[in-house]
Amino acid sequence: MAQIIQWFPGHMAKALRLMRENLKYVDIVFELVDARIPLSSRNPELDEVLGQKPRLLIMTKTDLADPERTKIWKNYFENQGLAVVALDTRGHKTPQIITKAARTVLADKWAALEEKGVKDKPIRALVAGIPNVGKSTLLNHLVTKNVAITGDRPGVTKKLQWLKTPTNLELLDTPGVLWPKFEDQRVGFHLAMTGAIKDQLINQDDVVLAMLAYFREYAPNAIIERYHLPAEAWATNTDVELLLLITQKLGFKDDYDRAAERILIDLRRGKLGPYTVEMPADNIGMVNDAK
Ligand SMILES: Nc1nc2c(ncn2[C@@H]2O[C@H](COP(=O)(O)OP(=O)(O)OP(=O)(O)O)[C@@H](O)[C@H]2O)c(=O)[nH]1
């Protein structure tokens, strides 16, 4: 883990600085989090950078997450005063869902503008989130044609590029890449499970063992079925022994690394079913509890 801790801070500082600079050009920030790891995929310093800037929390990849847990998380964030949508960003209703939610967040401000005679003002937004959370996918689904806005407007003069959507949003075309924080080693494991960080950064065997500990408690049958293990496999084996057993079942003899790699691919592609490895009560040490 030490390697990761040394590697990220410079990137994170730069990303947050860029975010601060761009914030003044937008009305709202779309903060993306991965529904499978809603805490580990958030950046704890974002709260401070955003201050009072309106925000919409978008939980992505709900098709890969446990639906019951997604509901719990949505409530949890809403109870903190955040506006939240949870979706598979690739769905065809994404533009309508996101635009409606953004309009709701900004309803008062837009009503005040309309009173002053400003009609149909586009909502300007910045998409932010950690790598792999779905930023580009969201942008691509919101913007049906690639139309860059030009002209003498704030942002444009600074050579920022904006993308217009048919639903009257204007999106900064470069998403803000945030970096997670790794003080809690579970954060690293969870990010690795979902593929948010490079595989070279964490020992895959360790990630798979953390993952098996989760499946032992919450979805034991998914592993039994996928790797054709005997029904009593969990009861008679430790997590390490189970990894060895799966390695043999996969026909990889004693090549545990290869088995770990295969298991992670299965997990990330949803072959082990939907999963959400974090719950609010886990207190994964990275997000400020207050908004
Ligand atoms: N199943 C599923 N996959 C998604 C969803 N959103 C994005 N993806 C996939 O997740 C992967 C990463 O998505 P990107 O849009 O490239 O993520 P990004 O945040 O732009 O990533 P970086 O460029 O690394 O910062 C891609 O394979 C997407 O197809 C979703 O809601 N559900």
The ligand as a Tripos MOL2 file, in Angstrom:
@<TRIPOS>MOLECULE
LIG
   32    34     1     0     0
SMALL
NO_CHARGES

@<TRIPOS>ATOM
      1 N1        -22.0800   -1.6950  -16.3370 N.pl3     1 LIG1
      2 C1        -21.8360   -0.3850  -16.4050 C.ar      1 LIG1
      3 N2        -20.6830    0.0260  -16.9310 N.ar      1 LIG1
      4 C2        -20.4600    1.3570  -16.9830 C.ar      1 LIG1
      5 C3        -21.3600    2.3160  -16.4960 C.ar      1 LIG1
      6 N3        -20.8260    3.5440  -16.6580 N.ar      1 LIG1
      7 C4        -19.6200    3.3370  -17.2290 C.ar      1 LIG1
      8 N4        -19.3860    2.0300  -17.4280 N.ar      1 LIG1
      9 C5        -18.1840    1.3840  -17.9760 C.3       1 LIG1
     10 O1        -17.1040    1.6800  -17.0830 O.3       1 LIG1
     11 C6        -15.8890    1.8180  -17.8130 C.3       1 LIG1
     12 C7        -15.2220    3.1360  -17.4860 C.3       1 LIG1
     13 O2        -16.0690    4.1780  -17.9450 O.3       1 LIG1
     14 P1        -15.4980    5.5990  -18.4070 P.3       1 LIG1
     15 O3        -16.6690    6.4280  -18.8400 O.co2     1 LIG1
     16 O4        -14.3690    5.4280  -19.3610 O.co2     1 LIG1
     17 O5        -14.9360    6.1280  -17.0290 O.3       1 LIG1
     18 P2        -14.1220    7.4860  -16.7570 P.3       1 LIG1
     19 O6        -14.5710    7.9690  -15.4190 O.co2     1 LIG1
     20 O7        -14.2640    8.4350  -17.9020 O.co2     1 LIG1
     21 O8        -12.6460    6.9130  -16.6560 O.3       1 LIG1
     22 P3        -11.2100    7.6780  -16.7870 P.3       1 LIG1
     23 O9        -11.0890    8.1120  -18.2290 O.co2     1 LIG1
     24 O10       -10.2570    6.6050  -16.3900 O.co2     1 LIG1
     25 O11       -11.1950    8.8180  -15.8150 O.co2     1 LIG1
     26 C8        -16.2660    1.6490  -19.2820 C.3       1 LIG1
     27 O12       -16.0140    0.3080  -19.6630 O.3       1 LIG1
     28 C9        -17.7550    1.9360  -19.3000 C.3       1 LIG1
     29 O13       -18.4380    1.2670  -20.3490 O.3       1 LIG1
     30 C10       -22.5970    1.8280  -15.9200 C.ar      1 LIG1
     31 O14       -23.4430    2.5940  -15.4150 O.2       1 LIG1
     32 N5        -22.7540    0.4800  -15.8970 N.ar      1 LIG1
@<TRIPOS>BOND
     1     1     2 1
     2     2     3 ar
     3     2    32 ar
     4     3     4 ar
     5     4     5 ar
     6     4     8 ar
     7     5     6 ar
     8     5    30 ar
     9     6     7 ar
    10     7     8 ar
    11     8     9 1
    12     9    10 1
    13     9    28 1
    14    10    11 1
    15    11    12 1
    16    11    26 1
    17    12    13 1
    18    13    14 1
    19    14    15 2
    20    14    16 1
    21    14    17 1
    22    17    18 1
    23    18    19 2
    24    18    20 1
    25    18    21 1
    26    21    22 1
    27    22    23 2
    28    22    24 1
    29    22    25 1
    30    26    27 1
    31    26    28 1
    32    28    29 1
    33    30    31 2
    34    30    32 ar
@<TRIPOS>SUBSTRUCTURE
     1 LIG1         1 GROUP 0 **** ****
